[in-house]
Amino acid sequence: MKSRISFNRQILPAEKAFISAVSSAALYGKGIFTSSAIYNSKPFLWEKHWRRLRENSAKLGLDLSDFEEESVKNALLQIISQNNLKTGRARLTFFVESSSKIWNFASNNKTSLLITTAEFQKTTDEFLLTLSPFTVNSKSPLAGIKSCNYQENLLTLEEAKKRGFDEAVRLNEKDEIVSAAMANIFWVKDEEIFTPHLETGCLAGTTREFLMENFTVHETKSKIGELLEADEIFLTSAGIGIRPASFEDVKKILFPTTAKMIKSLDLQRVKT
C-alpha cells in the first residue's frame, strides 16, 4: 500500500495534494519546512522542531495563525498512524499560497501544511567529506532558515557526490566553517567539542541543540584548518542522527567522543 500524506490536516493520496501554481510557494519557493525523526511512532525532539518552525515563519513573514501546535502535532501523529510508521522520518512543510505584490493573483489560502512520511534513507557508516566550492552568505536573509528554497544545498551535495564524496563542508564569505550541505558539523580536539557559531550562517539544527544541552560544546568561528587537525569529526541531523566523518584523505580510526554522543542520542530516543 502506498503511503498517504496529510494536506491541511486531511489524509489524502499524494497525487491529490496541490498548491496554487501562482502562489508565492510555487513562484519563489516561499515556505519553510522541518524534517523530524520518528521513533516508536512518535516525532523525536518535537518541541525543538515546532519552535524553529515558529521562529523561521516570523523571520519570513509566514502566517501560521491557522495552525496551533497541538493541531499540527495531532495531524502528524495521524499520518504516522495511517502509514503504520514505527521508525522513519516525517517532513512538515508550510507553503505560502497567497500571491506576491510582483504577480498579484487572487488566492483563498494563506498558508498550507503538507506532512509526508518515509523510511530513513540508507547512509554510510562514516561520511567522507570534501570542501565545497560554494560558499554560504552569512548576511543573507535566508541564513539559518530552513526554507523551501533548498536548491543551493542540493546542488552542493550533488557536486560533492560527483567527486566521490558523501558530503561537503561549506564555508562562508569569511572562510569560516558553517556546516555540511545537509547537516550540522562538529569536531573534537583534545576531548573538547566544537561546532560553528550560528553567526556563521549555520542552521540551528534540532540534534545540534540536543547535544549542546547535554554536553559542553564550544561555538566557534573557525577556519578549515581546524578540521584537518581535529581528532574526530561528526555530522548531525534528524535524518542521519550522528555519524562520524573524515575530511578528504585525513582518515580517523577511533571515534570515542562521537560514540558517546551517539549513545546519548540513542538513550533519549528510547525514552520517546
N, C-alpha and C positions, 0 to 999 in steps of 0.2 A: 504493500500500500504506500502510495506517495505521501510524503509529509505535507501537511496543510500549513497555512500561515494565518496570522491574526492581522487584520487590517481594520483600523479604527474600532478595535475591540470586537470584531466579528470574525468567526472562523470561516475561512474560505480556501478553496483550491488556489494555488499560487497564480494560475493563469487568469483568475477572476479579479485580481487586485490591480487597480490602475491609479496613477496620479495624472493630473492635467498636463497635457503637452505644452501648455502656455504658462505653466506655473513657474515661480522662481526656482523651484527644485529642479524642474526639467531644463530650464534655460540656463541656469547658473550653478546648479548643484547646491542650492541653498538648503541646508539642513544639517542635522547633527546625528551622530549615532554612538552607540557603545556596544561592545561585544562582551558578554558575560559567560564565564564558565558555568556549567551546570553539573552539580554533583548530587546524588540521591534525589534527583528530580527537583532540585531547588537551585535558584541563582546564587552563585558564590559572590560574597562581598557586595551584596545588593545595595546597601546604603551608600557605599562609595560610588557605585555606578550612577545611582539616581542623583546624588549631589552634583557630580560632574555634569550630568545632563542639564540640570538646572542652571549651573554656573555658565556652561557653554551657551545655553539658549539665551541667557541675559546678555552675553557679550555680542551675540549675532543678531539680537533683536527678534528672536523667535517667540511667538505667543503660545505658551503652554497652559494657558488658563483653563482649557477644557480637559486637562489631564492631571488628575491628582495622583500622588504616589501610590496610594492603595489601589486605585482602579487600574493603573498601569501594571503594577505587580500582579494583580489578580488575572489580568489578561495574559501576562507572561506565564503564570502558573497553569492557566487553562490550556494554552497551546502546547506547553511541555507535556501535560497530561494527555492531550489529544494525540500527540505524536509519540506517546509512550517513551519519552526520552529520559533515561536514567542518568547517563553521563554523556556530556557533549558540550555544545555551546549555543548561545542564542544571541541574535543581534536585534537591537531595538533602534529603529530609525525614525526620526521626526522629519518629515518633509514639509517645507513651506509651500503651500498650494495657492497662496494669494499671488497676484501678479505684481510686477515691479513698476516703478514710475517710468522706466525706459520703454517697456512694452506693456501697456496698461489694458488688460483684458478683464472682463467680468469674471468673478470667481466666488463660489458659495463657501468654499472651505478655507479656513485659515491655516491649519496645520493638520497633517495626517500622521498616524502612527502605524508603522509596519513592524511586526515581530516575526522573525524567522528562526528556525532551529535546525541544527545539523549535528552530526557526529564530529568529534575532534579530527582535524587533519593529521595525517601521519607526518611526523617530523623526525629529523635526525637526532641522535642522542647528544651529539656535540656539534654546535654550529661553527662553520668555518667562515670567518669574517674577512672582508676587504674594505678598503677605503673608497667611499663613493665619490665620484667627480661632481656630484650635485650637492650644493650647499643649502642650508636652511637659513632663511632670513629671520633672525630673532626679533626684528621690529615689525614683522608682518602682522596685520590684524588677525590673521588666522593662526599665528604661532601659539602652540599649546592647546589648540582647539581641535577636537575630533570631529571635523566637519565632513559632509558628504563629498566635498571636493578633495578626493583622496588619490587622484591620479598621479600626483608627484611621488607619493610614497610607493605606489605600484611600479612606476617606471624605474625608480631607484632599485627596487628589489629585482626587477627583471634584468636590469643592466648587470647587476652582480651575478645573477644566476647564469647569464650568458658567458661570463668569465670563469664559471666553475665554482662559485662560492655560494654559500647558503644565505648570507645576509650581508648588509653593508653598513659600515659606520659612517654616520653623517656628521659633518662639521658645519658650524655657522659661518657668517661673514667675518668673524674674528678668529677663525680657525680653532674654535673651542668645540670639544666633543659634545654632541647633542643627544644622539640616540642611534639605534639601528633603524632601518626603513620601517619595520613593523613592530618594533619592540623597544622597551627601555633597556639601557645598558648599565651594568655595574662592573666594577673591578676591585680586586683585593691586592693590597701591598702591605707586607709586614703585618698581616692579620687585621688591618684596618680596611673598612669597606667604603668605597666612593661611588658616587653617581653624579651625572651632570645636574647643575642647578637649573631650576625652572626658567631662570632669566636667559639661559642659553637658547630657549625656544623649544625645549623638550616637552613632551606630553606628561601631564600628571597622571600616570598610569595607576590603576587600582592595585595591582600587585606591587608596584613600586611603593605606593603608600603603605600597604600592609607591612612590607619589610622595614620601612622607615619607622613604623610604630613599634616594631618588635626587636629591632637591632639598632646599634649605633652606626649610622650611615652619614658620611660627610658629603654634603652637596658642594660641588666644586665647578670651577670654570677652567678646565684642563685642556692641554694640547694632546695631540695624538701620541706623543712620546710616552705618556702615562700608560697607555695600553701595551706598548712594547716592553715596558719594564714591569708590568703587573705580574703578580704571582698567579692570579686567577681572573677570569672574565666570565660573566654570565649575563644572559638576556632574560627579560621578564615580560610577560603579557598574559592576558586572560586566556588566550588561545593556546599558548605553549607552556604556561606555568613558569618554571625556572629551568633554564637549560644552560649548561656550560658551553663556553665558546673559546676559540683560539683566533688570534689575529694573523691572517695570512699564513706565513710559514713558521710563526713562532708558536710551536705546539706546547701545550701544557700536559702534564702527566697526572698529577693529583689535584683534586678539587675539594679539599676538606671543608672550607668555608661554604662553598656552593652546596655541598651535600647537607650541611647543617641548615641552610636556607630551605632547601627542598623538603627536608624532614619537617621543618616548622610549618611550611605551607600545607603539607600533607596532613599534619595533625589538625590544622584548622579546617581543612576540607572535610575530614571525617566527622567533625562536630556539626557541619552544616546540615 
